[in-house]
Amino acid sequence: MPDAATLEPLEPTPKPRKVLVTGAAGRIGSYFAEHAPDRFDLRLMVRGDERDLDRLKAWGEVVEADLSDLKRLKQACAGIDTVVHMAGDPDASAEWESLHATNIVGTYNVFVAAKAAGCRRVIYASAIHAVSGYPAGVQVKPDEPVNPGDLYGVSKCFGEALARYMAEQEGVSAICLRIGAFQPLEHAQGEDLANLDAFVSHRDLHGLIVRSIDDERLKFAIFHGLSDNAFKRLDISNAKELVGYAPVDDFAHENPRLAPLELDETVITHSAVTDGAPSGLRADLG
């Protein structure tokens, strides 16, 4: 078994499972919340200052909490089976002060709160940036060392390390999802090919999150959250093997300029790379 996963059967839990979603007003959190009420009993955590919060109330119990407030986070985690931790600074060019407060301290607080409340599992929203420092010609496997391409990626590496510690040493199962470019399917049909090898459709990532919650065998795992693209920056085979991840979308097949080429991933694993946003470190260099 690769180092990116540790198997240890967990105690079965009652269904529907009660799931806390942090960052429930964000792009990924809100999509999951909208499409999961029939499967899970949802508690949706928000800061309280986001726009259009009323729509969340149709999908689950809405609670307000800040990532800096450990006491409030413990209350939010009470009675929860699985925490889907999506909250944090999602800006790839974010500077250290913001990353430290939300992606470092905030993530620590969420894991501690989950442990204190007796939660079974935390699904941690990592990102492709945790390994974006690898050369463009390398398809990254889940069990290879982290290699962040910016400070944002560094913050995600911290979260992955904390997740493994909590799983292996503190008894809180954790699954890290290195999420790629989360976009609607229409994005793959446009002229912009920048996310050719990092694209993940809304429904594919949703499916991976659901399967990560439902799994009852994994103590810890790192999965790559990409669609089944002909060009893949990250390898997704262990998610298929371990939790039955079954992505249905492919950027190349959706794009009118690429679909006629009938690309075969056995011939071309991936290519295409963009420079992306500058690391937040630049702001501190003066």
Secondary structure, 3 states (H helix, E strand, C coil): CCCCEEECCCCCCCCCCEEEEECCCCHHHHHHHHHCCCCCEEEEEECCCCCCCHHHHHCCEEEECCCCCHHHHHHHHCCCCEEEECCCCCCCCCCHHHHHHHHHHHHHHHHHHHHHHCCCEEEEEEEHHHHCCCCCCCCECCCCCCCCCCHHHHHHHHHHHHHHHHHHHHCCEEEEEEECEEECHHHHHCCCCCCCCCEEEHHHHHHHHHHHHHCCCEEEEEEEECCCCCCCCECCHHHHHHHCCCCCCCHHHHCCCCHHHCCCCCCCCCCCCCCCCCCCCHHHHC
